Amino acid sequence: MRSVSVTADGRAPAGPLPARISVERLRAGLLWLTGFSGAFVFIEPSPYEYASLLALFVFAATGLVLRAGLLPLAFLLALYNIGFSIAVVAVPMLDAAKTALWVLTSWYLAATAVFFAAVIADEPRHLTPIMRGTMLAAAVAALAAILGYSQIVPQLSDLFLRYGRARGTFNDPNVLGAFLVFPMLIAMGRIFAGRRGTLRACALVALYASALLLTFSRGAWGQAAFAAILMMALSFLTSRSGTERLRIVLMAGLGAALLAGLIIALLSFDSVASLFAQRASLEQGYDVGQFGRFGRHELGALLALDRPLGLGPLQFHNLFVEDPHNAFLNAFVSGGWLSGLAYLALMLVTLGGGLRYVFVATPWRPVYLAVYCAFAGTFAESLIIDSDHWRHFFLLTGALWGLMMASRRCVASGGRPCAARPHGAIYGASERSAARLAH
């Protein structure tokens, strides 16, 4: 397979073994830091931008390959952002500086998706430190959300709450809820696998689920339910062990019972019960009416048909009071037909192409399922919320493309290189377990 290399040969220069180990440790540490920093979004630019930029520079300096199979991802992301860039120049802006910063952020997040894809396609084990950092970050964010909502320390309540909803270390409760879905799926995968650390994984699922419920984000609730059910179904269908299938069914039933118990326990608090009753309604006051959420979707779609270049970023609310609350519509109205069609193509190609490799037996399939289901959940939630600048969305997109490319190489080689290395360590499996998964 032909590839485009950042360095002369696409690999770190040969050298003494201790030096190569030190480089790998530095790389792994920066990937962990990038994953960990993804939960701290109080300021712009956030720590995630600094950590990911540093990781990108280090990987570029020590060897980074952009494989030919990743060019469609890079191409679609480039078209997506070119549309925004054209709109900024062609359409008069009320706040040029703010819109320009928005477009630059969009370009950078797209670059991180290509970076993660390249890094993981070259070596799937690079996803391990990212996942570990993300899971720890999610635990910190969840604890902050629960601490803030419980008002044990009143001074922290204002910091970790917004409109009476838990936001943890994020600016928005909706984003916290969406962010928690991927680490929750990783922990679920460990429970389904039944390996060592199952009790810890159960505790993490309970922690993430508790904080997710306290965000009172209907979109995040729906995404979590959809992604969890999808992962259970795909784990059941792809398992070759009757015992493992039975464990998945039992764990699913037990998890549903425990979740119901958790909800009942939380509803025993009056403040939770009243807000839960309000948020659990399928239609809120701002959803209905001519300029409600769904009314804006219809009006925005009609407007997009008449504006090939779009309105420009951050301009929709000037006409319709609020933002589109639909990432697909936002792409069309902010960047015109070019951005809209590129974003739609990216999402459909990723979702459809990713499904193909769900059924390919690789050592990393358990984590592949978590990444794919989290992406599918984000795809679904993007229909009712603006997810275009979610850091974890671009991480998921890049990780999914990277794992797809690795799985393609695995299939092309008959699985031999995959079985030779313990990629199953992503879930703590032994080398022998990894080899069994590859066949």
Secondary structure, DSSP 4 states (H G I P E B T S, - for coil): --EEESSSSSSPPP--HHHHHHHHHHHHHHHHHHHHHTT--SSSS-HHHHHHHHHHHHHHHH--EEEGGGHHHHHHHHHHHHHHHHHHHHS--SSHHHHHHHHHHHHHHHHHHHHHHHHHHH-GGGHHHHHHHHHHHHHHHHHHHHHHHHTSSHHHHHHHEETTEE-TTSS-HHHHHHHHHHHHHHHHHHHHHT-TTHHHHHHHHHHHHHHHHHTT-HHHHHHHHHHHHHHHHHHHHH---HHHHHHHHHHHHHHHHHHHHHHHHHHTSHHHHHHHHHHTSSS-TTTSSTTSHHHHHHHHHHHHHH-TT-S-TT-HHHHHSS--S-HHHHHHHHHHHHHHHHHHHHHHHHHHHHHHHHTS--TTHHHHHHHHHHHHHHHHHTTTS--TT-HHHHHHHHHHHHHHHHHHHHHHTTTHHHHHS-GGGGGT--HHHHHHHT-
